Amino acid sequence: MAKRKKLKKKGLSQDKKEDLIEIMGIIEEALPNAMFRVKLENNHTIICHISGKMRMLYIKILVGDRVRVELTPYDLTRGRIVYRENLRDTTVKAPITQHQTRKR
């Protein structure tokens, strides 16, 4: 009998993952088709889409959220959002508005 070929796993190899650039940014604008305009720490503005894992887990991203973005060295104008920080993860807390303090 002939030997079967082993199937290779889909996805990025370890070498490809090392080539990615990770940088933090803030969501400036929500665009159609789950795209976002993100302002990076170095004051560049890029267009990003949500990673597949975040889509599967229904993680909502709103304007003003801090996110971690992956960039490839080939196209530095587009990126992939891979993580959204919670308010408790950040050191700066959101200001309390008047209707949040009112008791009913």
Phi and psi restraints in degrees (range 20) as a CNS / XPLOR table:
assign (resid 1 and name C) (resid 2 and name N)
       (resid 2 and name CA) (resid 2 and name C) 1.0 -80.6 20.0 2
assign (resid 2 and name N) (resid 2 and name CA)
       (resid 2 and name C) (resid 3 and name N) 1.0 148.1 20.0 2
assign (resid 2 and name C) (resid 3 and name N)
       (resid 3 and name CA) (resid 3 and name C) 1.0 -77.1 20.0 2
assign (resid 3 and name N) (resid 3 and name CA)
       (resid 3 and name C) (resid 4 and name N) 1.0 144.6 20.0 2
assign (resid 3 and name C) (resid 4 and name N)
       (resid 4 and name CA) (resid 4 and name C) 1.0 -80.5 20.0 2
assign (resid 4 and name N) (resid 4 and name CA)
       (resid 4 and name C) (resid 5 and name N) 1.0 147.6 20.0 2
assign (resid 4 and name C) (resid 5 and name N)
       (resid 5 and name CA) (resid 5 and name C) 1.0 -77.0 20.0 2
assign (resid 5 and name N) (resid 5 and name CA)
       (resid 5 and name C) (resid 6 and name N) 1.0 139.5 20.0 2
assign (resid 5 and name C) (resid 6 and name N)
       (resid 6 and name CA) (resid 6 and name C) 1.0 -78.6 20.0 2
assign (resid 6 and name N) (resid 6 and name CA)
       (resid 6 and name C) (resid 7 and name N) 1.0 135.4 20.0 2
assign (resid 6 and name C) (resid 7 and name N)
       (resid 7 and name CA) (resid 7 and name C) 1.0 -80.5 20.0 2
assign (resid 7 and name N) (resid 7 and name CA)
       (resid 7 and name C) (resid 8 and name N) 1.0 135.7 20.0 2
assign (resid 7 and name C) (resid 8 and name N)
       (resid 8 and name CA) (resid 8 and name C) 1.0 -85.5 20.0 2
assign (resid 8 and name N) (resid 8 and name CA)
       (resid 8 and name C) (resid 9 and name N) 1.0 143.7 20.0 2
assign (resid 8 and name C) (resid 9 and name N)
       (resid 9 and name CA) (resid 9 and name C) 1.0 -72.9 20.0 2
assign (resid 9 and name N) (resid 9 and name CA)
       (resid 9 and name C) (resid 10 and name N) 1.0 139.5 20.0 2
assign (resid 9 and name C) (resid 10 and name N)
       (resid 10 and name CA) (resid 10 and name C) 1.0 -78.8 20.0 2
assign (resid 10 and name N) (resid 10 and name CA)
       (resid 10 and name C) (resid 11 and name N) 1.0 155.5 20.0 2
assign (resid 10 and name C) (resid 11 and name N)
       (resid 11 and name CA) (resid 11 and name C) 1.0 123.9 20.0 2
assign (resid 11 and name N) (resid 11 and name CA)
       (resid 11 and name C) (resid 12 and name N) 1.0 -178.5 20.0 2
assign (resid 11 and name C) (resid 12 and name N)
       (resid 12 and name CA) (resid 12 and name C) 1.0 -83.4 20.0 2
assign (resid 12 and name N) (resid 12 and name CA)
       (resid 12 and name C) (resid 13 and name N) 1.0 139.0 20.0 2
assign (resid 12 and name C) (resid 13 and name N)
       (resid 13 and name CA) (resid 13 and name C) 1.0 -77.5 20.0 2
assign (resid 13 and name N) (resid 13 and name CA)
       (resid 13 and name C) (resid 14 and name N) 1.0 169.6 20.0 2
assign (resid 13 and name C) (resid 14 and name N)
       (resid 14 and name CA) (resid 14 and name C) 1.0 -61.2 20.0 2
assign (resid 14 and name N) (resid 14 and name CA)
       (resid 14 and name C) (resid 15 and name N) 1.0 -35.6 20.0 2
assign (resid 14 and name C) (resid 15 and name N)
       (resid 15 and name CA) (resid 15 and name C) 1.0 -65.0 20.0 2
assign (resid 15 and name N) (resid 15 and name CA)
       (resid 15 and name C) (resid 16 and name N) 1.0 -38.9 20.0 2
assign (resid 15 and name C) (resid 16 and name N)
       (resid 16 and name CA) (resid 16 and name C) 1.0 -68.3 20.0 2
assign (resid 16 and name N) (resid 16 and name CA)
       (resid 16 and name C) (resid 17 and name N) 1.0 -37.6 20.0 2
assign (resid 16 and name C) (resid 17 and name N)
       (resid 17 and name CA) (resid 17 and name C) 1.0 -65.6 20.0 2
assign (resid 17 and name N) (resid 17 and name CA)
       (resid 17 and name C) (resid 18 and name N) 1.0 -32.2 20.0 2
assign (resid 17 and name C) (resid 18 and name N)
       (resid 18 and name CA) (resid 18 and name C) 1.0 -71.3 20.0 2
assign (resid 18 and name N) (resid 18 and name CA)
       (resid 18 and name C) (resid 19 and name N) 1.0 -23.7 20.0 2
assign (resid 18 and name C) (resid 19 and name N)
       (resid 19 and name CA) (resid 19 and name C) 1.0 -76.3 20.0 2
assign (resid 19 and name N) (resid 19 and name CA)
       (resid 19 and name C) (resid 20 and name N) 1.0 -18.2 20.0 2
assign (resid 19 and name C) (resid 20 and name N)
       (resid 20 and name CA) (resid 20 and name C) 1.0 -71.6 20.0 2
assign (resid 20 and name N) (resid 20 and name CA)
       (resid 20 and name C) (resid 21 and name N) 1.0 147.5 20.0 2
assign (resid 20 and name C) (resid 21 and name N)
       (resid 21 and name CA) (resid 21 and name C) 1.0 -107.7 20.0 2
assign (resid 21 and name N) (resid 21 and name CA)
       (resid 21 and name C) (resid 22 and name N) 1.0 124.2 20.0 2
assign (resid 21 and name C) (resid 22 and name N)
       (resid 22 and name CA) (resid 22 and name C) 1.0 -105.7 20.0 2
assign (resid 22 and name N) (resid 22 and name CA)
       (resid 22 and name C) (resid 23 and name N) 1.0 133.7 20.0 2
assign (resid 22 and name C) (resid 23 and name N)
       (resid 23 and name CA) (resid 23 and name C) 1.0 -149.2 20.0 2
assign (resid 23 and name N) (resid 23 and name CA)
       (resid 23 and name C) (resid 24 and name N) 1.0 150.3 20.0 2
assign (resid 23 and name C) (resid 24 and name N)
       (resid 24 and name CA) (resid 24 and name C) 1.0 -89.1 20.0 2
assign (resid 24 and name N) (resid 24 and name CA)
       (resid 24 and name C) (resid 25 and name N) 1.0 152.3 20.0 2
assign (resid 24 and name C) (resid 25 and name N)
       (resid 25 and name CA) (resid 25 and name C) 1.0 -156.8 20.0 2
assign (resid 25 and name N) (resid 25 and name CA)
       (resid 25 and name C) (resid 26 and name N) 1.0 176.4 20.0 2
assign (resid 25 and name C) (resid 26 and name N)
       (resid 26 and name CA) (resid 26 and name C) 1.0 -125.2 20.0 2
assign (resid 26 and name N) (resid 26 and name CA)
       (resid 26 and name C) (resid 27 and name N) 1.0 135.0 20.0 2
assign (resid 26 and name C) (resid 27 and name N)
       (resid 27 and name CA) (resid 27 and name C) 1.0 -68.3 20.0 2
assign (resid 27 and name N) (resid 27 and name CA)
       (resid 27 and name C) (resid 28 and name N) 1.0 123.9 20.0 2
assign (resid 27 and name C) (resid 28 and name N)
       (resid 28 and name CA) (resid 28 and name C) 1.0 -97.4 20.0 2
assign (resid 28 and name N) (resid 28 and name CA)
       (resid 28 and name C) (resid 29 and name N) 1.0 -38.5 20.0 2
assign (resid 28 and name C) (resid 29 and name N)
       (resid 29 and name CA) (resid 29 and name C) 1.0 -154.2 20.0 2
assign (resid 29 and name N) (resid 29 and name CA)
       (resid 29 and name C) (resid 30 and name N) 1.0 140.2 20.0 2
assign (resid 29 and name C) (resid 30 and name N)
       (resid 30 and name CA) (resid 30 and name C) 1.0 -92.5 20.0 2
assign (resid 30 and name N) (resid 30 and name CA)
       (resid 30 and name C) (resid 31 and name N) 1.0 128.1 20.0 2
assign (resid 30 and name C) (resid 31 and name N)
       (resid 31 and name CA) (resid 31 and name C) 1.0 -110.2 20.0 2
assign (resid 31 and name N) (resid 31 and name CA)
       (resid 31 and name C) (resid 32 and name N) 1.0 167.5 20.0 2
assign (resid 31 and name C) (resid 32 and name N)
       (resid 32 and name CA) (resid 32 and name C) 1.0 -63.3 20.0 2
assign (resid 32 and name N) (resid 32 and name CA)
       (resid 32 and name C) (resid 33 and name N) 1.0 161.7 20.0 2
assign (resid 32 and name C) (resid 33 and name N)
       (resid 33 and name CA) (resid 33 and name C) 1.0 61.2 20.0 2
assign (resid 33 and name N) (resid 33 and name CA)
       (resid 33 and name C) (resid 34 and name N) 1.0 39.1 20.0 2
assign (resid 33 and name C) (resid 34 and name N)
       (resid 34 and name CA) (resid 34 and name C) 1.0 57.1 20.0 2
assign (resid 34 and name N) (resid 34 and name CA)
       (resid 34 and name C) (resid 35 and name N) 1.0 37.0 20.0 2
assign (resid 34 and name C) (resid 35 and name N)
       (resid 35 and name CA) (resid 35 and name C) 1.0 -107.0 20.0 2
assign (resid 35 and name N) (resid 35 and name CA)
       (resid 35 and name C) (resid 36 and name N) 1.0 153.6 20.0 2
assign (resid 35 and name C) (resid 36 and name N)
       (resid 36 and name CA) (resid 36 and name C) 1.0 -138.2 20.0 2
assign (resid 36 and name N) (resid 36 and name CA)
       (resid 36 and name C) (resid 37 and name N) 1.0 147.5 20.0 2
assign (resid 36 and name C) (resid 37 and name N)
       (resid 37 and name CA) (resid 37 and name C) 1.0 -96.0 20.0 2
assign (resid 37 and name N) (resid 37 and name CA)
       (resid 37 and name C) (resid 38 and name N) 1.0 121.6 20.0 2
assign (resid 37 and name C) (resid 38 and name N)
       (resid 38 and name CA) (resid 38 and name C) 1.0 -119.2 20.0 2
assign (resid 38 and name N) (resid 38 and name CA)
       (resid 38 and name C) (resid 39 and name N) 1.0 132.4 20.0 2
assign (resid 38 and name C) (resid 39 and name N)
       (resid 39 and name CA) (resid 39 and name C) 1.0 -96.5 20.0 2
assign (resid 39 and name N) (resid 39 and name CA)
       (resid 39 and name C) (resid 40 and name N) 1.0 119.8 20.0 2
assign (resid 39 and name C) (resid 40 and name N)
       (resid 40 and name CA) (resid 40 and name C) 1.0 -82.6 20.0 2
assign (resid 40 and name N) (resid 40 and name CA)
       (resid 40 and name C) (resid 41 and name N) 1.0 170.2 20.0 2
assign (resid 40 and name C) (resid 41 and name N)
       (resid 41 and name CA) (resid 41 and name C) 1.0 -60.8 20.0 2
assign (resid 41 and name N) (resid 41 and name CA)
       (resid 41 and name C) (resid 42 and name N) 1.0 -30.2 20.0 2
assign (resid 41 and name C) (resid 42 and name N)
       (resid 42 and name CA) (resid 42 and name C) 1.0 -90.0 20.0 2
assign (resid 42 and name N) (resid 42 and name CA)
       (resid 42 and name C) (resid 43 and name N) 1.0 19.6 20.0 2
assign (resid 42 and name C) (resid 43 and name N)
       (resid 43 and name CA) (resid 43 and name C) 1.0 66.7 20.0 2
assign (resid 43 and name N) (resid 43 and name CA)
       (resid 43 and name C) (resid 44 and name N) 1.0 14.6 20.0 2
assign (resid 43 and name C) (resid 44 and name N)
       (resid 44 and name CA) (resid 44 and name C) 1.0 -85.9 20.0 2
assign (resid 44 and name N) (resid 44 and name CA)
       (resid 44 and name C) (resid 45 and name N) 1.0 148.8 20.0 2
assign (resid 44 and name C) (resid 45 and name N)
       (resid 45 and name CA) (resid 45 and name C) 1.0 -113.9 20.0 2
assign (resid 45 and name N) (resid 45 and name CA)
       (resid 45 and name C) (resid 46 and name N) 1.0 128.9 20.0 2
assign (resid 45 and name C) (resid 46 and name N)
       (resid 46 and name CA) (resid 46 and name C) 1.0 -131.6 20.0 2
assign (resid 46 and name N) (resid 46 and name CA)
       (resid 46 and name C) (resid 47 and name N) 1.0 166.7 20.0 2
assign (resid 46 and name C) (resid 47 and name N)
       (resid 47 and name CA) (resid 47 and name C) 1.0 -99.9 20.0 2
assign (resid 47 and name N) (resid 47 and name CA)
       (resid 47 and name C) (resid 48 and name N) 1.0 132.1 20.0 2
assign (resid 47 and name C) (resid 48 and name N)
       (resid 48 and name CA) (resid 48 and name C) 1.0 -130.8 20.0 2
assign (resid 48 and name N) (resid 48 and name CA)
       (resid 48 and name C) (resid 49 and name N) 1.0 153.8 20.0 2
assign (resid 48 and name C) (resid 49 and name N)
       (resid 49 and name CA) (resid 49 and name C) 1.0 -118.2 20.0 2
assign (resid 49 and name N) (resid 49 and name CA)
       (resid 49 and name C) (resid 50 and name N) 1.0 165.9 20.0 2
assign (resid 49 and name C) (resid 50 and name N)
       (resid 50 and name CA) (resid 50 and name C) 1.0 -85.0 20.0 2
assign (resid 50 and name N) (resid 50 and name CA)
       (resid 50 and name C) (resid 51 and name N) 1.0 141.6 20.0 2
assign (resid 50 and name C) (resid 51 and name N)
       (resid 51 and name CA) (resid 51 and name C) 1.0 -68.5 20.0 2
assign (resid 51 and name N) (resid 51 and name CA)
       (resid 51 and name C) (resid 52 and name N) 1.0 157.8 20.0 2
assign (resid 51 and name C) (resid 52 and name N)
       (resid 52 and name CA) (resid 52 and name C) 1.0 -61.8 20.0 2
assign (resid 52 and name N) (resid 52 and name CA)
       (resid 52 and name C) (resid 53 and name N) 1.0 -36.5 20.0 2
assign (resid 52 and name C) (resid 53 and name N)
       (resid 53 and name CA) (resid 53 and name C) 1.0 -65.0 20.0 2
assign (resid 53 and name N) (resid 53 and name CA)
       (resid 53 and name C) (resid 54 and name N) 1.0 -39.4 20.0 2
assign (resid 53 and name C) (resid 54 and name N)
       (resid 54 and name CA) (resid 54 and name C) 1.0 -69.4 20.0 2
assign (resid 54 and name N) (resid 54 and name CA)
       (resid 54 and name C) (resid 55 and name N) 1.0 -33.4 20.0 2
assign (resid 54 and name C) (resid 55 and name N)
       (resid 55 and name CA) (resid 55 and name C) 1.0 -65.6 20.0 2
assign (resid 55 and name N) (resid 55 and name CA)
       (resid 55 and name C) (resid 56 and name N) 1.0 -43.7 20.0 2
assign (resid 55 and name C) (resid 56 and name N)
       (resid 56 and name CA) (resid 56 and name C) 1.0 -63.6 20.0 2
assign (resid 56 and name N) (resid 56 and name CA)
       (resid 56 and name C) (resid 57 and name N) 1.0 -36.1 20.0 2
assign (resid 56 and name C) (resid 57 and name N)
       (resid 57 and name CA) (resid 57 and name C) 1.0 -89.3 20.0 2
assign (resid 57 and name N) (resid 57 and name CA)
       (resid 57 and name C) (resid 58 and name N) 1.0 5.6 20.0 2
assign (resid 57 and name C) (resid 58 and name N)
       (resid 58 and name CA) (resid 58 and name C) 1.0 53.1 20.0 2
assign (resid 58 and name N) (resid 58 and name CA)
       (resid 58 and name C) (resid 59 and name N) 1.0 45.3 20.0 2
assign (resid 58 and name C) (resid 59 and name N)
       (resid 59 and name CA) (resid 59 and name C) 1.0 -81.1 20.0 2
assign (resid 59 and name N) (resid 59 and name CA)
       (resid 59 and name C) (resid 60 and name N) 1.0 120.2 20.0 2
assign (resid 59 and name C) (resid 60 and name N)
       (resid 60 and name CA) (resid 60 and name C) 1.0 -85.7 20.0 2
assign (resid 60 and name N) (resid 60 and name CA)
       (resid 60 and name C) (resid 61 and name N) 1.0 138.9 20.0 2
assign (resid 60 and name C) (resid 61 and name N)
       (resid 61 and name CA) (resid 61 and name C) 1.0 -121.8 20.0 2
assign (resid 61 and name N) (resid 61 and name CA)
       (resid 61 and name C) (resid 62 and name N) 1.0 128.6 20.0 2
assign (resid 61 and name C) (resid 62 and name N)
       (resid 62 and name CA) (resid 62 and name C) 1.0 -118.7 20.0 2
assign (resid 62 and name N) (resid 62 and name CA)
       (resid 62 and name C) (resid 63 and name N) 1.0 164.0 20.0 2
assign (resid 62 and name C) (resid 63 and name N)
       (resid 63 and name CA) (resid 63 and name C) 1.0 -62.5 20.0 2
assign (resid 63 and name N) (resid 63 and name CA)
       (resid 63 and name C) (resid 64 and name N) 1.0 132.0 20.0 2
assign (resid 63 and name C) (resid 64 and name N)
       (resid 64 and name CA) (resid 64 and name C) 1.0 99.7 20.0 2
assign (resid 64 and name N) (resid 64 and name CA)
       (resid 64 and name C) (resid 65 and name N) 1.0 -10.1 20.0 2
assign (resid 64 and name C) (resid 65 and name N)
       (resid 65 and name CA) (resid 65 and name C) 1.0 -71.6 20.0 2
assign (resid 65 and name N) (resid 65 and name CA)
       (resid 65 and name C) (resid 66 and name N) 1.0 144.5 20.0 2
assign (resid 65 and name C) (resid 66 and name N)
       (resid 66 and name CA) (resid 66 and name C) 1.0 -87.0 20.0 2
assign (resid 66 and name N) (resid 66 and name CA)
       (resid 66 and name C) (resid 67 and name N) 1.0 130.7 20.0 2
assign (resid 66 and name C) (resid 67 and name N)
       (resid 67 and name CA) (resid 67 and name C) 1.0 -133.1 20.0 2
assign (resid 67 and name N) (resid 67 and name CA)
       (resid 67 and name C) (resid 68 and name N) 1.0 157.2 20.0 2
assign (resid 67 and name C) (resid 68 and name N)
       (resid 68 and name CA) (resid 68 and name C) 1.0 -101.4 20.0 2
assign (resid 68 and name N) (resid 68 and name CA)
       (resid 68 and name C) (resid 69 and name N) 1.0 129.6 20.0 2
assign (resid 68 and name C) (resid 69 and name N)
       (resid 69 and name CA) (resid 69 and name C) 1.0 -118.3 20.0 2
assign (resid 69 and name N) (resid 69 and name CA)
       (resid 69 and name C) (resid 70 and name N) 1.0 138.2 20.0 2
assign (resid 69 and name C) (resid 70 and name N)
       (resid 70 and name CA) (resid 70 and name C) 1.0 -103.3 20.0 2
assign (resid 70 and name N) (resid 70 and name CA)
       (resid 70 and name C) (resid 71 and name N) 1.0 132.6 20.0 2
assign (resid 70 and name C) (resid 71 and name N)
       (resid 71 and name CA) (resid 71 and name C) 1.0 -120.3 20.0 2
assign (resid 71 and name N) (resid 71 and name CA)
       (resid 71 and name C) (resid 72 and name N) 1.0 147.1 20.0 2
assign (resid 71 and name C) (resid 72 and name N)
       (resid 72 and name CA) (resid 72 and name C) 1.0 -95.3 20.0 2
assign (resid 72 and name N) (resid 72 and name CA)
       (resid 72 and name C) (resid 73 and name N) 1.0 152.4 20.0 2
assign (resid 72 and name C) (resid 73 and name N)
       (resid 73 and name CA) (resid 73 and name C) 1.0 -69.2 20.0 2
assign (resid 73 and name N) (resid 73 and name CA)
       (resid 73 and name C) (resid 74 and name N) 1.0 -10.8 20.0 2
assign (resid 73 and name C) (resid 74 and name N)
       (resid 74 and name CA) (resid 74 and name C) 1.0 -82.5 20.0 2
assign (resid 74 and name N) (resid 74 and name CA)
       (resid 74 and name C) (resid 75 and name N) 1.0 -36.0 20.0 2
assign (resid 74 and name C) (resid 75 and name N)
       (resid 75 and name CA) (resid 75 and name C) 1.0 -137.9 20.0 2
assign (resid 75 and name N) (resid 75 and name CA)
       (resid 75 and name C) (resid 76 and name N) 1.0 102.1 20.0 2
assign (resid 75 and name C) (resid 76 and name N)
       (resid 76 and name CA) (resid 76 and name C) 1.0 -87.5 20.0 2
assign (resid 76 and name N) (resid 76 and name CA)
       (resid 76 and name C) (resid 77 and name N) 1.0 6.7 20.0 2
assign (resid 76 and name C) (resid 77 and name N)
       (resid 77 and name CA) (resid 77 and name C) 1.0 -98.7 20.0 2
assign (resid 77 and name N) (resid 77 and name CA)
       (resid 77 and name C) (resid 78 and name N) 1.0 -8.4 20.0 2
assign (resid 77 and name C) (resid 78 and name N)
       (resid 78 and name CA) (resid 78 and name C) 1.0 -129.0 20.0 2
assign (resid 78 and name N) (resid 78 and name CA)
       (resid 78 and name C) (resid 79 and name N) 1.0 148.0 20.0 2
assign (resid 78 and name C) (resid 79 and name N)
       (resid 79 and name CA) (resid 79 and name C) 1.0 -148.2 20.0 2
assign (resid 79 and name N) (resid 79 and name CA)
       (resid 79 and name C) (resid 80 and name N) 1.0 179.6 20.0 2
assign (resid 79 and name C) (resid 80 and name N)
       (resid 80 and name CA) (resid 80 and name C) 1.0 -127.0 20.0 2
assign (resid 80 and name N) (resid 80 and name CA)
       (resid 80 and name C) (resid 81 and name N) 1.0 127.5 20.0 2
assign (resid 80 and name C) (resid 81 and name N)
       (resid 81 and name CA) (resid 81 and name C) 1.0 -81.6 20.0 2
assign (resid 81 and name N) (resid 81 and name CA)
       (resid 81 and name C) (resid 82 and name N) 1.0 120.4 20.0 2
assign (resid 81 and name C) (resid 82 and name N)
       (resid 82 and name CA) (resid 82 and name C) 1.0 -112.5 20.0 2
assign (resid 82 and name N) (resid 82 and name CA)
       (resid 82 and name C) (resid 83 and name N) 1.0 -12.2 20.0 2
assign (resid 82 and name C) (resid 83 and name N)
       (resid 83 and name CA) (resid 83 and name C) 1.0 -157.9 20.0 2
assign (resid 83 and name N) (resid 83 and name CA)
       (resid 83 and name C) (resid 84 and name N) 1.0 138.9 20.0 2
assign (resid 83 and name C) (resid 84 and name N)
       (resid 84 and name CA) (resid 84 and name C) 1.0 -116.4 20.0 2
assign (resid 84 and name N) (resid 84 and name CA)
       (resid 84 and name C) (resid 85 and name N) 1.0 125.8 20.0 2
assign (resid 84 and name C) (resid 85 and name N)
       (resid 85 and name CA) (resid 85 and name C) 1.0 -78.2 20.0 2
assign (resid 85 and name N) (resid 85 and name CA)
       (resid 85 and name C) (resid 86 and name N) 1.0 139.6 20.0 2
assign (resid 85 and name C) (resid 86 and name N)
       (resid 86 and name CA) (resid 86 and name C) 1.0 -79.7 20.0 2
assign (resid 86 and name N) (resid 86 and name CA)
       (resid 86 and name C) (resid 87 and name N) 1.0 164.0 20.0 2
assign (resid 86 and name C) (resid 87 and name N)
       (resid 87 and name CA) (resid 87 and name C) 1.0 -62.6 20.0 2
assign (resid 87 and name N) (resid 87 and name CA)
       (resid 87 and name C) (resid 88 and name N) 1.0 -34.2 20.0 2
assign (resid 87 and name C) (resid 88 and name N)
       (resid 88 and name CA) (resid 88 and name C) 1.0 -74.0 20.0 2
assign (resid 88 and name N) (resid 88 and name CA)
       (resid 88 and name C) (resid 89 and name N) 1.0 -17.1 20.0 2
assign (resid 88 and name C) (resid 89 and name N)
       (resid 89 and name CA) (resid 89 and name C) 1.0 -77.9 20.0 2
assign (resid 89 and name N) (resid 89 and name CA)
       (resid 89 and name C) (resid 90 and name N) 1.0 -24.8 20.0 2
assign (resid 89 and name C) (resid 90 and name N)
       (resid 90 and name CA) (resid 90 and name C) 1.0 -91.0 20.0 2
assign (resid 90 and name N) (resid 90 and name CA)
       (resid 90 and name C) (resid 91 and name N) 1.0 157.4 20.0 2
assign (resid 90 and name C) (resid 91 and name N)
       (resid 91 and name CA) (resid 91 and name C) 1.0 -84.3 20.0 2
assign (resid 91 and name N) (resid 91 and name CA)
       (resid 91 and name C) (resid 92 and name N) 1.0 -25.3 20.0 2
assign (resid 91 and name C) (resid 92 and name N)
       (resid 92 and name CA) (resid 92 and name C) 1.0 -92.4 20.0 2
assign (resid 92 and name N) (resid 92 and name CA)
       (resid 92 and name C) (resid 93 and name N) 1.0 124.7 20.0 2
assign (resid 92 and name C) (resid 93 and name N)
       (resid 93 and name CA) (resid 93 and name C) 1.0 -93.5 20.0 2
assign (resid 93 and name N) (resid 93 and name CA)
       (resid 93 and name C) (resid 94 and name N) 1.0 152.1 20.0 2
assign (resid 93 and name C) (resid 94 and name N)
       (resid 94 and name CA) (resid 94 and name C) 1.0 -71.2 20.0 2
assign (resid 94 and name N) (resid 94 and name CA)
       (resid 94 and name C) (resid 95 and name N) 1.0 144.6 20.0 2
assign (resid 94 and name C) (resid 95 and name N)
       (resid 95 and name CA) (resid 95 and name C) 1.0 -67.9 20.0 2
assign (resid 95 and name N) (resid 95 and name CA)
       (resid 95 and name C) (resid 96 and name N) 1.0 146.5 20.0 2
assign (resid 95 and name C) (resid 96 and name N)
       (resid 96 and name CA) (resid 96 and name C) 1.0 -85.7 20.0 2
assign (resid 96 and name N) (resid 96 and name CA)
       (resid 96 and name C) (resid 97 and name N) 1.0 126.5 20.0 2
assign (resid 96 and name C) (resid 97 and name N)
       (resid 97 and name CA) (resid 97 and name C) 1.0 -89.0 20.0 2
assign (resid 97 and name N) (resid 97 and name CA)
       (resid 97 and name C) (resid 98 and name N) 1.0 168.6 20.0 2
assign (resid 97 and name C) (resid 98 and name N)
       (resid 98 and name CA) (resid 98 and name C) 1.0 -65.9 20.0 2
assign (resid 98 and name N) (resid 98 and name CA)
       (resid 98 and name C) (resid 99 and name N) 1.0 -41.8 20.0 2
assign (resid 98 and name C) (resid 99 and name N)
       (resid 99 and name CA) (resid 99 and name C) 1.0 -74.0 20.0 2
assign (resid 99 and name N) (resid 99 and name CA)
       (resid 99 and name C) (resid 100 and name N) 1.0 -13.5 20.0 2
assign (resid 99 and name C) (resid 100 and name N)
       (resid 100 and name CA) (resid 100 and name C) 1.0 -79.3 20.0 2
assign (resid 100 and name N) (resid 100 and name CA)
       (resid 100 and name C) (resid 101 and name N) 1.0 -25.9 20.0 2
assign (resid 100 and name C) (resid 101 and name N)
       (resid 101 and name CA) (resid 101 and name C) 1.0 -91.2 20.0 2
assign (resid 101 and name N) (resid 101 and name CA)
       (resid 101 and name C) (resid 102 and name N) 1.0 -16.1 20.0 2
assign (resid 101 and name C) (resid 102 and name N)
       (resid 102 and name CA) (resid 102 and name C) 1.0 -70.5 20.0 2
assign (resid 102 and name N) (resid 102 and name CA)
       (resid 102 and name C) (resid 103 and name N) 1.0 133.9 20.0 2
assign (resid 102 and name C) (resid 103 and name N)
       (resid 103 and name CA) (resid 103 and name C) 1.0 -98.3 20.0 2
assign (resid 103 and name N) (resid 103 and name CA)
       (resid 103 and name C) (resid 104 and name N) 1.0 145.1 20.0 2
